[in-house]
Amino acid sequence: MRSCSIDRPAGWSPGGDSAARKSPTRHRRVEEGNARGDSRRDAQVRDAYDALAPVWTETTADNLWNEVLDRRPIRSLLPVQLTGLAVLDVGTATGTMAHWLLERGAEVTGIDISPPMVQTAQRRCGGRGRFFVADLAQPLELQDSTFDGVVASLVLHYLRDWSVPLGSLLRVLRPGGWLVVSLDHPGSPFSVEHRTSYFTTELLTDRWTKAGVTVDVSWWRRPLSAVVGDFADAGFVLDRLLEPRLSDKDRARFPGDAAGVGDVPLRAVYRWRKASMT
Ligand SMILES: C[S@@+](CC[C@H](N)C(=O)[O-])C[C@H]1O[C@@H](n2cnc3c(N)ncnc32)[C@H](O)[C@@H]1O
């Protein structure tokens, strides 16, 4: 089976795969938010990533969806000089970004909801950096104004309500600090195919198989105005927005992943600044 990427739901055929569309797991659900539902979904996300932890590094370290469309554009928005900067890697998974940051001299803290992901990140970084289990839905137990920057790659969309996570991230950033966030593009082909309406914030669910591990994962798709509005309400100012575009070289390098992927927006990568008034 074709290895799929996060957070392009695995098995996604951008050109429209009728078999996939018929799959009972490939559907959208508009859900009423409530605390019980949110904690149940948190547990489902954690279980899914627990199961993926043993295969995460090998299936995502160098691929189209996590490297070319996610980590590469994220890296392009980071300061050139990282030595000595305190950086928080949120949703660190097995620490691929954390390791890259450590190699460049950053002082890295990585957090993730999945214990096996955190253990793998710890092992992989060989005692460098600090890694611990934390759920972004809960206030983070980190001191105020301790980080120069935060990276949050493909993680915030697991949460419906961003007030607590964005409040935590704002609080732990130093004045003028940066926050680089990647999300599925609200106009990605998967969204277009499965959403009710562009303007609805809704839960999309899909099934991924990576190196023989199959999981169902749900994430919240929201329109651009909702993304920008929530960050602005939290006290962030938008500094840069990238819509990574595949080059011919990328397509030649990953012909399997790129097959059927049009010249369309797939991910959105934002750099926010902590507003000086906050
Ligand atoms: C798409 S992966 C992140 C990829 C990673 N940044 C990388 O470059 O390999 C999303 C990660 O977010 C974590 N996650 C999901 N929900 C979370 C939450 N509520 N709090 C903290 N981490 C969460 C998952 O366990 C998973 O490891």
The ligand as an SDF file (V2000), in Angstrom:
LIG
                    3D

 27 29  0  0  0  0  0  0  0  0999 V2000
    1.3800   15.6190   12.1600 C   0  0  0  0  0  0  0  0  0  0  0  0
    2.1730   15.1540   13.6070 S   0  0  0  0  0  0  0  0  0  0  0  0
    3.4390   16.3680   13.7770 C   0  0  0  0  0  0  0  0  0  0  0  0
    4.5650   16.1580   12.8550 C   0  0  0  0  0  0  0  0  0  0  0  0
    5.8820   16.5790   13.4170 C   0  0  0  0  0  0  0  0  0  0  0  0
    5.8890   17.9860   13.7400 N   0  0  0  0  0  0  0  0  0  0  0  0
    6.9440   16.2230   12.4310 C   0  0  0  0  0  0  0  0  0  0  0  0
    7.5200   17.1310   11.8100 O   0  0  0  0  0  0  0  0  0  0  0  0
    7.2020   15.0350   12.2670 O   0  0  0  0  0  0  0  0  0  0  0  0
    1.0740   15.7390   14.8400 C   0  0  0  0  0  0  0  0  0  0  0  0
    1.5640   15.4750   16.2420 C   0  0  0  0  0  0  0  0  0  0  0  0
    0.7400   16.2230   17.1120 O   0  0  0  0  0  0  0  0  0  0  0  0
    0.4960   15.4580   18.2700 C   0  0  0  0  0  0  0  0  0  0  0  0
   -0.7370   15.9540   18.8780 N   0  0  0  0  0  0  0  0  0  0  0  0
   -2.0040   15.7820   18.4600 C   0  0  0  0  0  0  0  0  0  0  0  0
   -2.8620   16.3800   19.2930 N   0  0  0  0  0  0  0  0  0  0  0  0
   -2.1270   16.9640   20.2750 C   0  0  0  0  0  0  0  0  0  0  0  0
   -2.4410   17.7110   21.4420 C   0  0  0  0  0  0  0  0  0  0  0  0
   -3.7010   17.9840   21.7720 N   0  0  0  0  0  0  0  0  0  0  0  0
   -1.4270   18.1390   22.2200 N   0  0  0  0  0  0  0  0  0  0  0  0
   -0.1370   17.8560   21.9120 C   0  0  0  0  0  0  0  0  0  0  0  0
    0.2170   17.1270   20.8210 N   0  0  0  0  0  0  0  0  0  0  0  0
   -0.7560   16.6900   20.0120 C   0  0  0  0  0  0  0  0  0  0  0  0
    0.3920   14.0270   17.7590 C   0  0  0  0  0  0  0  0  0  0  0  0
    0.6280   13.0730   18.7660 O   0  0  0  0  0  0  0  0  0  0  0  0
    1.4620   14.0190   16.6590 C   0  0  0  0  0  0  0  0  0  0  0  0
    2.6960   13.5450   17.1030 O   0  0  0  0  0  0  0  0  0  0  0  0
  1  2  1  0
  2  3  1  0
  2 10  1  0
  3  4  1  0
  4  5  1  0
  5  6  1  0
  5  7  1  0
  7  8  2  0
  7  9  1  0
 10 11  1  0
 11 12  1  0
 11 26  1  0
 12 13  1  0
 13 14  1  0
 13 24  1  0
 14 15  1  0
 14 23  1  0
 15 16  2  0
 16 17  1  0
 17 18  1  0
 17 23  2  0
 18 19  1  0
 18 20  2  0
 20 21  1  0
 21 22  2  0
 22 23  1  0
 24 25  1  0
 24 26  1  0
 26 27  1  0
M  CHG  2   2   1   9  -1
M  END
$$$$
